[in-house]
Amino acid sequence: MQIVHLYITALRIASLISLLIALYSWRQRDNTPAARPFALLMLATSLWAGGYSMELGLNTIPAILKWGHISYVGVVYTPLLWAIFALQYADWKELLTRRNLLLAATPSTINLLLKWTNEWHHWYYTSYRLEIEGSLHRLQFTRGAISWVWIIYSYLLLLLGTLILAWLFIRSPRPYRNQISVILVGAMIPWVANVVHLYEVDVLSQLDATPMAFSFTGMLIAWGLFRLRLFDIAPIARDKVMENIRDEVIILDIHSRIVDLNPQAKELFPPEADAIIGKPISQVLSGQLDLANSYQAEQETYTPITIKGDNFQHDYDLYLSPLRDQKKQLSGWLLVLHDVTERNHAEQALRQQALILERQNAELDAFAHTVAHDLKNPLTVMVGFSLWLEKNVAYISPEKSEENLRRISRAGRKMANIIDELLLLANVRSKNEIDTLPLAMAEIVAAAEQRLSHMLIEYQGTITHPESWPPATGYAPWIEEVWVNYISNALKYGGAPPQITLGTTLVDSAAGEVPRYRFWIRDNGAGLTGEQQGQLFAEFTRLEQTRAAGHGLGLSIVKRIIEKLDGQVGVSSEVGVGSEFWFTLPSA
């Protein structure tokens, strides 16, 4: 029969092609894990097809049995290698342990040995006879129980591999389905051929088309190997890569429509993450992304963007890179969003900290200059009058000595005040959290006045108090320093003599806010211009240095204290009328 000779030739060509594919795939085994089982699968297919072609060309029972035993090596291991190939392609490495592979290969190996030793036990086939039809000589076997068990096992292996690939096809994104569909189509060919052979259908009823079918499957997968680069990255391996990338990754087609995105990117668009597949990226990120120029130029782009949602706002570095095929033609876009929200917050915090440090350094420089200058003046007075007294004590009157001693005492108190405020400033700067308590304001004011009793006597000032003080919260030692500063300024810069009034007012507050009280002090001094008021509470600023050569720390420390106690400071003044300094504190 002419068809038999043609089929024998076709089988031998298919065997040779399968062998070449096996050799090529084996060379790729280190680069692609799935190439190793595929190469062994093609080797088994080559052996099956080549051995079967030799069977068909022989006409004696011993020769046919000999080549049948040889080809059967490919027959028994092809289904197993097909299942292993599918598992490896799906990247189910945890199943492909040495122990599992040995267990899976055991039934195939036992079946092969039973086939080879059938003449001793007749378990595989009970009998056989030589049938001759024209030039075709073939053995017709009566199958035993072992043979049917083997058929069921081999079909289960083939079904397992096919189902794994079908599962991959279903769960893989569209760009990868072309790859898997090639393998799936190839997987269907042996199924059809084997059914034709088992049920002796049509012209091939006397011939087994299965080895030829597996050869076609190998050729189809090989075409995909060269054309579609099947082994460059298996879909499930791609899936794991995408899942393990911490950045948000979005794949766009040539029309900038979303075709794939990793789990991190899906979190940006819940609950409609799956619904955005196929939508243009400009529609999904409407108003937040404009990449028209990048699309036209087909070039890589980097741009910072902010994506806002119902309950979040994140900053991203966006990287857009064109994807090209083997012909260097644009095939899509890779869009990567790197979340830099925490980095930006950290950078902002660092900038704020740098500003604070810069301010503190400037503060320290100005403070050092001010303190050095102002400490030098009273120290010069003390040293000068002390030396003068030491040299002239025997020649001057007691009254003159007492006057010089008072000058030395005043200079000493000024130095002590500078040192006290230096310690207070250090204390205020070092404490980040303060435990505030209800204040006994009358006692605090009385303690401040006691500390300034010498100034009250010197300036002959009078202080008027309110009948009662409202309950407020704060830190008593600091509030005492605030009153000392305000009262001392009122004595130094007030009228002649100073007339000072202390009081308090409830501050209007919004509903739900903690009530606040404003504590104020009024004097009868010359008042301040608008320009002078603007300079108050700045670091180390002094007014009227000729009248009261203070060291300039007071009001800046007052401001810092009150702000740390969640309050505010301020002043209102009118030239020729006087000034009112105030601070606010939360109600107790």
C-alpha positions, 0 to 999 in steps of 0.5 A: 500500500502506497499510503503505508510507505508514505506514512513510514517516511513521514514517521522517520522525518518526524522522528528526526525533527523531534530529535533535533528539537530535543537537542536544541531544547536541551541546550536551553535547559540552564536558561529555561526550566521547562526546556529540560522536560520538553527536550526529554519529551521530544526525545521520547517522541523521536524514539516512539516515531522512529521505532514504530516506523521500523515496525511497519517496515518489517515482515517477521514476528521477531523483528517486529517484536524487537523494534516494538520493544524499542519504540515502547520506551517512548510510548511509556514515558511520553505521557509522563514527560508531558505531565512533567512538562506542563507542571514545569511550565506552570512553575509548580516546582514544589511538586517536581521533587526527586521523590515525586518524580521517582514515584511517578516514573515507577508505574511507567518503568514497571509497565515497560518491564512487563511488556519486555518480559511478557513471554514469561507471564503473559500479563501484558497481552495474552496472545498475538498474531501476525496480520498481513494486508498488502505490504503491511505486516503488523501484530494484532495483540489481545490485551491483558489486564496490565495493558488496560491499567497502563492505558488508563494511567497514561490517559490520566497523565495526558489529561493532567498535563492538558488540564494544567495548560487549560487552567493556565490559559484561563487565568493568564492575561491576554498577552500570554494566552497566545503562547498557551493556546499554541501548546493547547492546540498541540495537546489536542492532536495526540488525543484525536490521533489516539482515539482514531487508533483505538477505535480503528477509524477510517483510513488510519484504522490499521496504523497508530497515528499517535507518535506522528501526532506527538511529533506534530505537537512538538513541531507546533511547540517548537514553532512557538518556541522560535516565533512566540518565545514560549520559554522566555517567561512562562505565564505562571512564572510571570505571575509570580514575578508580577506578584513579588514586585512591590511597585504597582505595574500596569501593562498597556497595549499599543492603544494605551489600554490596560491589558494587565496589572499586578496585585499591587496595582489592583489595590489602587482601583478597588473594587473595580480592579478587574473592570478596568481591563481594556480601558484606556489608562487616561480614562482610569486616571482621568485628570491625573496623568497626561502622557500624550507627548511620551506616546507620540515620541515612543520614549521612556518617561519619568514623572512624579504624580499624585493619585487620589482616591476616596480614602487615600492620597499617594505620591508616585514616581511614574516610569513609562517604557515602550515595549517592542517586539522582535521587529522593534515595532511598538507593541505596548507600554510598561507603566511602573508606579513607585510609591514615594509617599513615605519618602516624600513625607520623610523628606518634608520632615527632614526639610522641616527639621533642617529649618528648625535646626537652621533657626536654632543655630541662628538663635544660638548665634544671636543668643551668644552675641547678645548674652556676651554683649549684655553680660559684659556690660554689668560685669564691667560695672562690677569689676570697675566699681569693685577695683575703684572701691578697693583702691579708694575705700579709705578715702571716700565717704560711707554714702559714696561707698553704699552708692557704688555697692548698690551699682555693683548689686544691680549689675549682679542682679542683671547678670543673674537674670541673664543666667536665669533666662538662659537656663529657662530657654534651655529648659523650654527647648529641651522639653517636647512634652509638658504635663499641664495642670490646673493653675493657681494663677493668684499664687503664681502672680504673687510669686512673680511680684515677690521676685520683682519687689526690688523693681517695684520699689525702684520704679515706684510702680503700682499693680492692680489685680482682678477680683478673681482669676479663671481656671486655666491649665498650664505649667506653673513654673513657666507661667510664673516666668511669663508674668515676671517678664511682662511685669518687669517690662511694664515697670521698665517701659511704663510711665513715671511712675508705672501704673500696671493693671492685670486682668483676664477675658474669656476668648470667643471659641467655636462650638466644640472647642476647649474654652480659652482665657486671655490674660493681659497686662496694661501699662501707662507707657509711651506706647508702641508704633506699628513697626515696633509692635511687629518687631516684638516677640522676635528673637533677642529684640530690645526696645528703648535700649537707652532707657532699659538696657535689657538683654532682649531674651524675654519676649521671645522666651514668652512666645515659645513657652505659651506656644508649647502650652497650646496658647498664643501671645500678642500685643495691642498698643497706641502711641501716647496711651500705653500698651497691653500685652497678653497670652492665652491658655486653655480652660481647666 
